[in-house]
Amino acid sequence: MIFRLRNYLPTAALAFLVFFFAFHALTGPRGLLMQRQRAEQLADRQAELKRLTAERARLENEVRYLRNDNLSSDLLEERAHRLLGFVDPRDYVIRETPSKG
């Protein structure tokens, strides 16, 4: 009886290893069944990268106009108004009330 088990032990161990690796190849975090989720996650991250790249380009453009060699008085005035709440006494200020609908 023990002699017969010794004959099948390497085959059983090999079958277990094949099953183990096949199971994880299908259901693991990088398995075939997770491919759709990884593709969706990649698309989301690419969209976020595109949005952040555009935001960075916008900020770099704004910073370029705030440097001493390219100082834009309009942009500087807009920033002062937005950050500090100051306006030129000659400016007309129109306050809007938010609509309720």
Biopython code that builds the backbone (N, CA, C, O; Angstrom):
import numpy as np
from Bio.PDB.StructureBuilder import StructureBuilder

atoms = [
    (1, "MET", "N", (0.812, -1.186, 0.000)),
    (1, "MET", "CA", (0.000, 0.000, 0.000)),
    (1, "MET", "C", (0.865, 1.264, 0.000)),
    (1, "MET", "O", (0.613, 2.184, -0.778)),
    (2, "ILE", "N", (1.871, 1.315, 0.856)),
    (2, "ILE", "CA", (2.758, 2.468, 0.925)),
    (2, "ILE", "C", (3.555, 2.575, -0.365)),
    (2, "ILE", "O", (3.868, 3.679, -0.810)),
    (3, "PHE", "N", (3.881, 1.457, -0.962)),
    (3, "PHE", "CA", (4.624, 1.463, -2.218)),
    (3, "PHE", "C", (3.805, 2.140, -3.318)),
    (3, "PHE", "O", (4.359, 2.888, -4.124)),
    (4, "ARG", "N", (2.500, 1.888, -3.361)),
    (4, "ARG", "CA", (1.644, 2.508, -4.371)),
    (4, "ARG", "C", (1.542, 4.026, -4.154)),
    (4, "ARG", "O", (1.526, 4.781, -5.126)),
    (5, "LEU", "N", (1.474, 4.480, -2.900)),
    (5, "LEU", "CA", (1.402, 5.913, -2.619)),
    (5, "LEU", "C", (2.689, 6.615, -3.030)),
    (5, "LEU", "O", (2.647, 7.752, -3.501)),
    (6, "ARG", "N", (3.817, 5.963, -2.861)),
    (6, "ARG", "CA", (5.089, 6.554, -3.252)),
    (6, "ARG", "C", (5.150, 6.749, -4.770)),
    (6, "ARG", "O", (5.794, 7.685, -5.242)),
    (7, "ASN", "N", (4.508, 5.904, -5.516)),
    (7, "ASN", "CA", (4.511, 6.021, -6.967)),
    (7, "ASN", "C", (3.691, 7.237, -7.410)),
    (7, "ASN", "O", (4.040, 7.890, -8.393)),
    (8, "TYR", "N", (2.610, 7.543, -6.694)),
    (8, "TYR", "CA", (1.724, 8.634, -7.093)),
    (8, "TYR", "C", (2.068, 9.974, -6.440)),
    (8, "TYR", "O", (1.524, 11.007, -6.831)),
    (9, "LEU", "N", (2.946, 9.968, -5.469)),
    (9, "LEU", "CA", (3.285, 11.204, -4.760)),
    (9, "LEU", "C", (3.889, 12.269, -5.669)),
    (9, "LEU", "O", (3.435, 13.411, -5.596)),
    (10, "PRO", "N", (4.865, 11.992, -6.510)),
    (10, "PRO", "CA", (5.379, 13.041, -7.411)),
    (10, "PRO", "C", (4.313, 13.553, -8.393)),
    (10, "PRO", "O", (4.268, 14.743, -8.706)),
    (11, "THR", "N", (3.466, 12.646, -8.869)),
    (11, "THR", "CA", (2.402, 13.060, -9.787)),
    (11, "THR", "C", (1.400, 13.954, -9.073)),
    (11, "THR", "O", (0.940, 14.942, -9.646)),
    (12, "ALA", "N", (1.054, 13.627, -7.833)),
    (12, "ALA", "CA", (0.120, 14.436, -7.068)),
    (12, "ALA", "C", (0.722, 15.809, -6.754)),
    (12, "ALA", "O", (0.028, 16.824, -6.822)),
    (13, "ALA", "N", (2.004, 15.837, -6.414)),
    (13, "ALA", "CA", (2.660, 17.116, -6.127)),
    (13, "ALA", "C", (2.707, 17.982, -7.381)),
    (13, "ALA", "O", (2.466, 19.187, -7.309)),
    (14, "LEU", "N", (3.011, 17.387, -8.515)),
    (14, "LEU", "CA", (3.050, 18.126, -9.764)),
    (14, "LEU", "C", (1.654, 18.635, -10.147)),
    (14, "LEU", "O", (1.511, 19.765, -10.615)),
    (15, "ALA", "N", (0.637, 17.808, -9.949)),
    (15, "ALA", "CA", (-0.738, 18.214, -10.246)),
    (15, "ALA", "C", (-1.152, 19.376, -9.330)),
    (15, "ALA", "O", (-1.820, 20.314, -9.766)),
    (16, "PHE", "N", (-0.748, 19.298, -8.063)),
    (16, "PHE", "CA", (-1.062, 20.392, -7.140)),
    (16, "PHE", "C", (-0.388, 21.689, -7.582)),
    (16, "PHE", "O", (-1.019, 22.745, -7.546)),
    (17, "LEU", "N", (0.871, 21.635, -7.995)),
    (17, "LEU", "CA", (1.582, 22.832, -8.455)),
    (17, "LEU", "C", (0.945, 23.408, -9.716)),
    (17, "LEU", "O", (0.815, 24.626, -9.845)),
    (18, "VAL", "N", (0.552, 22.548, -10.638)),
    (18, "VAL", "CA", (-0.099, 23.013, -11.865)),
    (18, "VAL", "C", (-1.419, 23.691, -11.510)),
    (18, "VAL", "O", (-1.717, 24.769, -12.023)),
    (19, "PHE", "N", (-2.206, 23.076, -10.644)),
    (19, "PHE", "CA", (-3.473, 23.678, -10.224)),
    (19, "PHE", "C", (-3.249, 25.008, -9.516)),
    (19, "PHE", "O", (-3.964, 25.975, -9.776)),
    (20, "PHE", "N", (-2.263, 25.067, -8.624)),
    (20, "PHE", "CA", (-1.974, 26.280, -7.869)),
    (20, "PHE", "C", (-1.630, 27.442, -8.796)),
    (20, "PHE", "O", (-2.192, 28.530, -8.677)),
    (21, "PHE", "N", (-0.694, 27.197, -9.727)),
    (21, "PHE", "CA", (-0.284, 28.273, -10.626)),
    (21, "PHE", "C", (-1.385, 28.643, -11.621)),
    (21, "PHE", "O", (-1.527, 29.817, -11.964)),
    (22, "ALA", "N", (-2.155, 27.681, -12.083)),
    (22, "ALA", "CA", (-3.264, 27.975, -12.999)),
    (22, "ALA", "C", (-4.333, 28.801, -12.288)),
    (22, "ALA", "O", (-4.878, 29.746, -12.858)),
    (23, "PHE", "N", (-4.626, 28.441, -11.051)),
    (23, "PHE", "CA", (-5.623, 29.191, -10.271)),
    (23, "PHE", "C", (-5.204, 30.648, -10.103)),
    (23, "PHE", "O", (-6.016, 31.554, -10.291)),
    (24, "HIS", "N", (-3.943, 30.876, -9.751)),
    (24, "HIS", "CA", (-3.471, 32.243, -9.540)),
    (24, "HIS", "C", (-3.275, 32.986, -10.859)),
    (24, "HIS", "O", (-3.358, 34.214, -10.886)),
    (25, "ALA", "N", (-3.020, 32.276, -11.939)),
    (25, "ALA", "CA", (-2.926, 32.936, -13.245)),
    (25, "ALA", "C", (-4.286, 33.459, -13.684)),
    (25, "ALA", "O", (-4.367, 34.442, -14.421)),
    (26, "LEU", "N", (-5.334, 32.819, -13.243)),
    (26, "LEU", "CA", (-6.677, 33.276, -13.595)),
    (26, "LEU", "C", (-7.226, 34.305, -12.624)),
    (26, "LEU", "O", (-7.792, 35.312, -13.050)),
    (27, "THR", "N", (-7.070, 34.074, -11.325)),
    (27, "THR", "CA", (-7.757, 34.896, -10.330)),
    (27, "THR", "C", (-6.852, 35.834, -9.538)),
    (27, "THR", "O", (-7.351, 36.587, -8.702)),
    (28, "GLY", "N", (-5.579, 35.816, -9.764)),
    (28, "GLY", "CA", (-4.665, 36.665, -9.000)),
    (28, "GLY", "C", (-4.816, 38.134, -9.363)),
    (28, "GLY", "O", (-5.570, 38.471, -10.276)),
    (29, "PRO", "N", (-4.106, 39.015, -8.658)),
    (29, "PRO", "CA", (-4.220, 40.453, -8.924)),
    (29, "PRO", "C", (-3.771, 40.836, -10.328)),
    (29, "PRO", "O", (-4.194, 41.873, -10.840)),
    (30, "ARG", "N", (-2.937, 40.040, -10.957)),
    (30, "ARG", "CA", (-2.519, 40.286, -12.334)),
    (30, "ARG", "C", (-3.009, 39.180, -13.265)),
    (30, "ARG", "O", (-2.459, 38.972, -14.347)),
    (31, "GLY", "N", (-4.041, 38.485, -12.832)),
    (31, "GLY", "CA", (-4.566, 37.359, -13.596)),
    (31, "GLY", "C", (-5.417, 37.784, -14.780)),
    (31, "GLY", "O", (-5.692, 38.965, -14.987)),
    (32, "LEU", "N", (-5.822, 36.791, -15.544)),
    (32, "LEU", "CA", (-6.594, 37.046, -16.749)),
    (32, "LEU", "C", (-7.976, 37.624, -16.452)),
    (32, "LEU", "O", (-8.495, 38.416, -17.239)),
    (33, "LEU", "N", (-8.572, 37.242, -15.336)),
    (33, "LEU", "CA", (-9.895, 37.739, -15.008)),
    (33, "LEU", "C", (-9.881, 39.200, -14.546)),
    (33, "LEU", "O", (-10.927, 39.849, -14.539)),
    (34, "MET", "N", (-8.742, 39.713, -14.170)),
    (34, "MET", "CA", (-8.625, 41.102, -13.716)),
    (34, "MET", "C", (-8.209, 42.036, -14.856)),
    (34, "MET", "O", (-7.985, 43.223, -14.619)),
    (35, "GLN", "N", (-8.102, 41.534, -16.065)),
    (35, "GLN", "CA", (-7.613, 42.327, -17.182)),
    (35, "GLN", "C", (-8.539, 43.506, -17.487)),
    (35, "GLN", "O", (-8.057, 44.608, -17.748)),
    (36, "ARG", "N", (-9.838, 43.302, -17.460)),
    (36, "ARG", "CA", (-10.782, 44.383, -17.742)),
    (36, "ARG", "C", (-10.680, 45.485, -16.688)),
    (36, "ARG", "O", (-10.707, 46.671, -17.019)),
    (37, "GLN", "N", (-10.566, 45.094, -15.431)),
    (37, "GLN", "CA", (-10.447, 46.086, -14.362)),
    (37, "GLN", "C", (-9.155, 46.892, -14.520)),
    (37, "GLN", "O", (-9.151, 48.104, -14.306)),
    (38, "ARG", "N", (-8.064, 46.227, -14.891)),
    (38, "ARG", "CA", (-6.804, 46.941, -15.098)),
    (38, "ARG", "C", (-6.906, 47.895, -16.283)),
    (38, "ARG", "O", (-6.348, 48.992, -16.239)),
    (39, "ALA", "N", (-7.606, 47.496, -17.339)),
    (39, "ALA", "CA", (-7.782, 48.370, -18.505)),
    (39, "ALA", "C", (-8.608, 49.603, -18.141)),
    (39, "ALA", "O", (-8.293, 50.710, -18.579)),
    (40, "GLU", "N", (-9.660, 49.420, -17.344)),
    (40, "GLU", "CA", (-10.468, 50.562, -16.902)),
    (40, "GLU", "C", (-9.661, 51.489, -16.004)),
    (40, "GLU", "O", (-9.765, 52.711, -16.107)),
    (41, "GLN", "N", (-8.873, 50.911, -15.138)),
    (41, "GLN", "CA", (-8.039, 51.711, -14.243)),
    (41, "GLN", "C", (-6.992, 52.487, -15.046)),
    (41, "GLN", "O", (-6.698, 53.640, -14.731)),
    (42, "LEU", "N", (-6.434, 51.862, -16.073)),
    (42, "LEU", "CA", (-5.468, 52.541, -16.925)),
    (42, "LEU", "C", (-6.120, 53.704, -17.660)),
    (42, "LEU", "O", (-5.530, 54.780, -17.754)),
    (43, "ALA", "N", (-7.321, 53.508, -18.179)),
    (43, "ALA", "CA", (-8.033, 54.582, -18.882)),
    (43, "ALA", "C", (-8.332, 55.735, -17.929)),
    (43, "ALA", "O", (-8.191, 56.898, -18.307)),
    (44, "ASP", "N", (-8.742, 55.431, -16.702)),
    (44, "ASP", "CA", (-9.004, 56.476, -15.710)),
    (44, "ASP", "C", (-7.741, 57.262, -15.398)),
    (44, "ASP", "O", (-7.774, 58.491, -15.322)),
    (45, "ARG", "N", (-6.651, 56.575, -15.221)),
    (45, "ARG", "CA", (-5.396, 57.248, -14.889)),
    (45, "ARG", "C", (-4.854, 58.055, -16.064)),
    (45, "ARG", "O", (-4.236, 59.099, -15.857)),
    (46, "GLN", "N", (-5.072, 57.590, -17.289)),
    (46, "GLN", "CA", (-4.650, 58.365, -18.452)),
    (46, "GLN", "C", (-5.474, 59.638, -18.575)),
    (46, "GLN", "O", (-4.937, 60.688, -18.929)),
    (47, "ALA", "N", (-6.775, 59.560, -18.286)),
    (47, "ALA", "CA", (-7.621, 60.756, -18.307)),
    (47, "ALA", "C", (-7.184, 61.741, -17.229)),
    (47, "ALA", "O", (-7.151, 62.949, -17.460)),
    (48, "GLU", "N", (-6.851, 61.220, -16.055)),
    (48, "GLU", "CA", (-6.381, 62.086, -14.975)),
    (48, "GLU", "C", (-5.048, 62.731, -15.335)),
    (48, "GLU", "O", (-4.828, 63.905, -15.036)),
    (49, "LEU", "N", (-4.153, 61.972, -15.977)),
    (49, "LEU", "CA", (-2.869, 62.518, -16.415)),
    (49, "LEU", "C", (-3.079, 63.633, -17.435)),
    (49, "LEU", "O", (-2.400, 64.659, -17.384)),
    (50, "LYS", "N", (-4.012, 63.437, -18.357)),
    (50, "LYS", "CA", (-4.296, 64.458, -19.362)),
    (50, "LYS", "C", (-4.835, 65.726, -18.693)),
    (50, "LYS", "O", (-4.440, 66.836, -19.049)),
    (51, "ARG", "N", (-5.739, 65.554, -17.724)),
    (51, "ARG", "CA", (-6.294, 66.703, -17.006)),
    (51, "ARG", "C", (-5.205, 67.436, -16.224)),
    (51, "ARG", "O", (-5.149, 68.665, -16.243)),
    (52, "LEU", "N", (-4.339, 66.686, -15.535)),
    (52, "LEU", "CA", (-3.280, 67.306, -14.751)),
    (52, "LEU", "C", (-2.242, 67.985, -15.635)),
    (52, "LEU", "O", (-1.690, 69.019, -15.259)),
    (53, "THR", "N", (-1.972, 67.414, -16.805)),
    (53, "THR", "CA", (-1.034, 68.034, -17.738)),
    (53, "THR", "C", (-1.574, 69.367, -18.232)),
    (53, "THR", "O", (-0.832, 70.343, -18.332)),
    (54, "ALA", "N", (-2.875, 69.409, -18.544)),
    (54, "ALA", "CA", (-3.490, 70.668, -18.976)),
    (54, "ALA", "C", (-3.478, 71.693, -17.847)),
    (54, "ALA", "O", (-3.224, 72.874, -18.082)),
    (55, "GLU", "N", (-3.752, 71.246, -16.625)),
    (55, "GLU", "CA", (-3.728, 72.148, -15.470)),
    (55, "GLU", "C", (-2.321, 72.694, -15.242)),
    (55, "GLU", "O", (-2.149, 73.872, -14.928)),
    (56, "ARG", "N", (-1.324, 71.839, -15.399)),
    (56, "ARG", "CA", (0.061, 72.286, -15.226)),
    (56, "ARG", "C", (0.443, 73.309, -16.291)),
    (56, "ARG", "O", (1.092, 74.311, -15.989)),
    (57, "ALA", "N", (0.038, 73.056, -17.544)),
    (57, "ALA", "CA", (0.338, 73.997, -18.621)),
    (57, "ALA", "C", (-0.324, 75.349, -18.351)),
    (57, "ALA", "O", (0.276, 76.396, -18.594)),
    (58, "ARG", "N", (-1.566, 75.326, -17.847)),
    (58, "ARG", "CA", (-2.263, 76.571, -17.530)),
    (58, "ARG", "C", (-1.540, 77.331, -16.415)),
    (58, "ARG", "O", (-1.360, 78.546, -16.495)),
    (59, "LEU", "N", (-1.130, 76.601, -15.377)),
    (59, "LEU", "CA", (-0.428, 77.244, -14.262)),
    (59, "LEU", "C", (0.934, 77.786, -14.698)),
    (59, "LEU", "O", (1.327, 78.874, -14.278)),
    (60, "GLU", "N", (1.654, 77.040, -15.532)),
    (60, "GLU", "CA", (2.950, 77.515, -16.013)),
    (60, "GLU", "C", (2.780, 78.783, -16.850)),
    (60, "GLU", "O", (3.600, 79.698, -16.768)),
    (61, "ASN", "N", (1.731, 78.834, -17.645)),
    (61, "ASN", "CA", (1.452, 80.019, -18.444)),
    (61, "ASN", "C", (1.144, 81.214, -17.543)),
    (61, "ASN", "O", (1.609, 82.324, -17.802)),
    (62, "GLU", "N", (0.366, 80.991, -16.495)),
    (62, "GLU", "CA", (0.029, 82.068, -15.565)),
    (62, "GLU", "C", (1.267, 82.548, -14.815)),
    (62, "GLU", "O", (1.446, 83.748, -14.609)),
    (63, "VAL", "N", (2.118, 81.615, -14.410)),
    (63, "VAL", "CA", (3.340, 81.982, -13.693)),
    (63, "VAL", "C", (4.277, 82.766, -14.606)),
    (63, "VAL", "O", (4.954, 83.692, -14.160)),
    (64, "ARG", "N", (4.314, 82.395, -15.877)),
    (64, "ARG", "CA", (5.194, 83.093, -16.824)),
    (64, "ARG", "C", (4.809, 84.577, -16.911)),
    (64, "ARG", "O", (5.684, 85.434, -17.032)),
    (65, "TYR", "N", (3.507, 84.884, -16.851)),
    (65, "TYR", "CA", (3.076, 86.274, -16.929)),
    (65, "TYR", "C", (3.216, 87.021, -15.605)),
    (65, "TYR", "O", (3.074, 88.243, -15.572)),
    (66, "LEU", "N", (3.490, 86.313, -14.527)),
    (66, "LEU", "CA", (3.685, 86.972, -13.230)),
    (66, "LEU", "C", (5.157, 87.201, -12.898)),
    (66, "LEU", "O", (5.469, 87.768, -11.850)),
    (67, "ARG", "N", (6.054, 86.775, -13.763)),
    (67, "ARG", "CA", (7.483, 87.005, -13.521)),
    (67, "ARG", "C", (7.818, 88.459, -13.817)),
    (67, "ARG", "O", (7.081, 89.144, -14.526)),
    (68, "ASN", "N", (8.936, 88.923, -13.267)),
    (68, "ASN", "CA", (9.319, 90.328, -13.403)),
    (68, "ASN", "C", (9.572, 90.744, -14.851)),
    (68, "ASN", "O", (9.241, 91.867, -15.232)),
    (69, "ASP", "N", (10.146, 89.872, -15.651)),
    (69, "ASP", "CA", (10.467, 90.260, -17.026)),
    (69, "ASP", "C", (9.238, 90.295, -17.931)),
    (69, "ASP", "O", (9.270, 90.968, -18.961)),
    (70, "ASN", "N", (8.158, 89.596, -17.585)),
    (70, "ASN", "CA", (6.940, 89.559, -18.399)),
    (70, "ASN", "C", (5.711, 89.967, -17.589)),
    (70, "ASN", "O", (4.624, 89.443, -17.833)),
    (71, "LEU", "N", (5.846, 90.851, -16.671)),
    (71, "LEU", "CA", (4.760, 91.160, -15.752)),
    (71, "LEU", "C", (3.558, 91.750, -16.490)),
    (71, "LEU", "O", (3.659, 92.792, -17.137)),
    (72, "SER", "N", (2.437, 91.072, -16.380)),
    (72, "SER", "CA", (1.198, 91.535, -16.985)),
    (72, "SER", "C", (0.385, 92.242, -15.915)),
    (72, "SER", "O", (-0.015, 91.628, -14.926)),
    (73, "SER", "N", (0.140, 93.521, -16.107)),
    (73, "SER", "CA", (-0.578, 94.279, -15.084)),
    (73, "SER", "C", (-2.020, 93.805, -14.954)),
    (73, "SER", "O", (-2.575, 93.820, -13.856)),
    (74, "ASP", "N", (-2.627, 93.389, -16.047)),
    (74, "ASP", "CA", (-4.000, 92.884, -15.970)),
    (74, "ASP", "C", (-4.080, 91.617, -15.125)),
    (74, "ASP", "O", (-4.967, 91.475, -14.283)),
    (75, "LEU", "N", (-3.147, 90.702, -15.357)),
    (75, "LEU", "CA", (-3.146, 89.459, -14.592)),
    (75, "LEU", "C", (-2.827, 89.728, -13.126)),
    (75, "LEU", "O", (-3.421, 89.124, -12.233)),
    (76, "LEU", "N", (-1.883, 90.638, -12.883)),
    (76, "LEU", "CA", (-1.532, 90.982, -11.507)),
    (76, "LEU", "C", (-2.732, 91.602, -10.781)),
    (76, "LEU", "O", (-2.994, 91.283, -9.621)),
    (77, "GLU", "N", (-3.451, 92.482, -11.465)),
    (77, "GLU", "CA", (-4.632, 93.095, -10.867)),
    (77, "GLU", "C", (-5.718, 92.061, -10.593)),
    (77, "GLU", "O", (-6.380, 92.101, -9.556)),
    (78, "GLU", "N", (-5.892, 91.145, -11.522)),
    (78, "GLU", "CA", (-6.893, 90.081, -11.331)),
    (78, "GLU", "C", (-6.548, 89.213, -10.125)),
    (78, "GLU", "O", (-7.420, 88.881, -9.322)),
    (79, "ARG", "N", (-5.268, 88.848, -10.000)),
    (79, "ARG", "CA", (-4.840, 88.025, -8.863)),
    (79, "ARG", "C", (-5.023, 88.772, -7.543)),
    (79, "ARG", "O", (-5.466, 88.180, -6.558)),
    (80, "ALA", "N", (-4.688, 90.070, -7.510)),
    (80, "ALA", "CA", (-4.846, 90.855, -6.284)),
    (80, "ALA", "C", (-6.320, 90.936, -5.908)),
    (80, "ALA", "O", (-6.678, 90.827, -4.735)),
    (81, "HIS", "N", (-7.159, 91.127, -6.898)),
    (81, "HIS", "CA", (-8.590, 91.192, -6.620)),
    (81, "HIS", "C", (-9.103, 89.865, -6.087)),
    (81, "HIS", "O", (-9.877, 89.834, -5.130)),
    (82, "ARG", "N", (-8.675, 88.768, -6.700)),
    (82, "ARG", "CA", (-9.157, 87.445, -6.303)),
    (82, "ARG", "C", (-8.635, 87.055, -4.920)),
    (82, "ARG", "O", (-9.389, 86.526, -4.104)),
    (83, "LEU", "N", (-7.355, 87.309, -4.650)),
    (83, "LEU", "CA", (-6.765, 86.876, -3.381)),
    (83, "LEU", "C", (-7.048, 87.835, -2.227)),
    (83, "LEU", "O", (-7.347, 87.403, -1.114)),
    (84, "LEU", "N", (-6.953, 89.123, -2.491)),
    (84, "LEU", "CA", (-7.060, 90.096, -1.407)),
    (84, "LEU", "C", (-8.416, 90.787, -1.332)),
    (84, "LEU", "O", (-8.772, 91.350, -0.297)),
    (85, "GLY", "N", (-9.160, 90.748, -2.408)),
    (85, "GLY", "CA", (-10.452, 91.417, -2.413)),
    (85, "GLY", "C", (-10.355, 92.904, -2.712)),
    (85, "GLY", "O", (-11.338, 93.625, -2.542)),
    (86, "PHE", "N", (-9.188, 93.385, -3.155)),
    (86, "PHE", "CA", (-9.014, 94.799, -3.465)),
    (86, "PHE", "C", (-9.391, 95.072, -4.916)),
    (86, "PHE", "O", (-9.149, 94.255, -5.805)),
    (87, "VAL", "N", (-9.990, 96.244, -5.133)),
    (87, "VAL", "CA", (-10.302, 96.681, -6.496)),
    (87, "VAL", "C", (-9.853, 98.124, -6.636)),
    (87, "VAL", "O", (-9.657, 98.831, -5.648)),
    (88, "ASP", "N", (-9.696, 98.539, -7.858)),
    (88, "ASP", "CA", (-9.348, 99.924, -8.155)),
    (88, "ASP", "C", (-10.565, 100.794, -7.848)),
    (88, "ASP", "O", (-11.684, 100.409, -8.186)),
    (89, "PRO", "N", (-10.383, 101.947, -7.221)),
    (89, "PRO", "CA", (-11.535, 102.804, -6.911)),
    (89, "PRO", "C", (-12.305, 103.241, -8.157)),
    (89, "PRO", "O", (-13.479, 103.598, -8.058)),
    (90, "ARG", "N", (-11.674, 103.220, -9.309)),
    (90, "ARG", "CA", (-12.354, 103.632, -10.535)),
    (90, "ARG", "C", (-13.132, 102.491, -11.192)),
    (90, "ARG", "O", (-13.835, 102.705, -12.179)),
    (91, "ASP", "N", (-13.005, 101.279, -10.645)),
    (91, "ASP", "CA", (-13.695, 100.117, -11.232)),
    (91, "ASP", "C", (-15.153, 100.099, -10.803)),
    (91, "ASP", "O", (-15.512, 100.544, -9.713)),
    (92, "TYR", "N", (-15.965, 99.582, -11.679)),
    (92, "TYR", "CA", (-17.371, 99.340, -11.349)),
    (92, "TYR", "C", (-17.503, 97.894, -10.879)),
    (92, "TYR", "O", (-17.033, 96.970, -11.543)),
    (93, "VAL", "N", (-18.133, 97.713, -9.753)),
    (93, "VAL", "CA", (-18.312, 96.370, -9.210)),
    (93, "VAL", "C", (-19.791, 96.018, -9.293)),
    (93, "VAL", "O", (-20.636, 96.715, -8.731)),
    (94, "ILE", "N", (-20.093, 94.951, -9.987)),
    (94, "ILE", "CA", (-21.465, 94.481, -10.131)),
    (94, "ILE", "C", (-21.583, 93.192, -9.363)),
    (94, "ILE", "O", (-20.913, 92.212, -9.687)),
    (95, "ARG", "N", (-22.413, 93.174, -8.366)),
    (95, "ARG", "CA", (-22.582, 91.974, -7.562)),
    (95, "ARG", "C", (-23.757, 91.173, -8.089)),
    (95, "ARG", "O", (-24.833, 91.710, -8.355)),
    (96, "GLU", "N", (-23.536, 89.922, -8.228)),
    (96, "GLU", "CA", (-24.591, 89.048, -8.724)),
    (96, "GLU", "C", (-25.151, 88.236, -7.571)),
    (96, "GLU", "O", (-24.412, 87.786, -6.696)),
    (97, "THR", "N", (-26.460, 88.054, -7.578)),
    (97, "THR", "CA", (-27.062, 87.172, -6.588)),
    (97, "THR", "C", (-27.287, 85.824, -7.261)),
    (97, "THR", "O", (-27.740, 85.774, -8.405)),
    (98, "PRO", "N", (-26.978, 84.737, -6.570)),
    (98, "PRO", "CA", (-27.152, 83.422, -7.195)),
    (98, "PRO", "C", (-28.622, 83.145, -7.477)),
    (98, "PRO", "O", (-29.496, 83.490, -6.682)),
    (99, "SER", "N", (-28.880, 82.526, -8.605)),
    (99, "SER", "CA", (-30.263, 82.209, -8.965)),
    (99, "SER", "C", (-30.741, 81.013, -8.153)),
    (99, "SER", "O", (-29.946, 80.142, -7.798)),
    (100, "LYS", "N", (-32.019, 80.969, -7.863)),
    (100, "LYS", "CA", (-32.577, 79.911, -7.016)),
    (100, "LYS", "C", (-33.163, 78.768, -7.840)),
    (100, "LYS", "O", (-33.909, 77.959, -7.288)),
    (101, "GLY", "N", (-32.874, 78.670, -9.081)),
    (101, "GLY", "CA", (-33.514, 77.618, -9.867)),
    (101, "GLY", "C", (-32.543, 76.877, -10.606)),
    (101, "GLY", "O", (-32.897, 75.946, -11.329)),
]
sb = StructureBuilder()
sb.init_structure("model")
sb.init_model(0)
sb.init_chain("A")
sb.init_seg("    ")
for serial, (resi, resn, name, xyz) in enumerate(atoms, 1):
    if name == "N":
        sb.init_residue(resn, " ", resi, " ")
    sb.init_atom(name, np.array(xyz, "f"), 0.0, 1.0, " ", f" {name:<3s}", serial, name[0])
structure = sb.get_structure()
